[in-house]
Amino acid sequence: MHSIDVKLQQGAYQIRVGAGLVSRLHDELASAGLREPYFLISQPRVLKAAGAQLKRKFQVISIPDGERAKTLS
């Protein structure tokens, strides 16, 4: 697994990339200090590839592709 640090003016976060990460996602979220219930927000192309596995473990919400779908307004 690889970690990529993303630094922004408003803060920072980490992206994790690697084979088998979906099967370890629950443990990764817990080790980051996050608590259940988990809600995953994703896009159709990602869900097409890994959606069945994710939906067995988490509540998954699909949003359209593109930056316009990533706003609350």
C-alpha positions, 0 to 999 in steps of 0.5 A: 500500500502507498500513502500520498499526502495532499496538502491544501491551504485549508488542511491536509489529508492522506490518500491510500492506494494499493491492492486489497485496500477495499477488503481492509477498508474497515480496519483502515478507517478504525485505525484512523480514529474514525468510528462507525457508522461509516458512509462511503460517498463514491462515483459510478465508475468506482462503484462499478469496479468495487461497489458490490464488495463495498455495499456488503460492508458499508452504506454507499451513496453514489454521486455523479462524476465531476466537480459540480457534484461535490458541492452541498449548494 
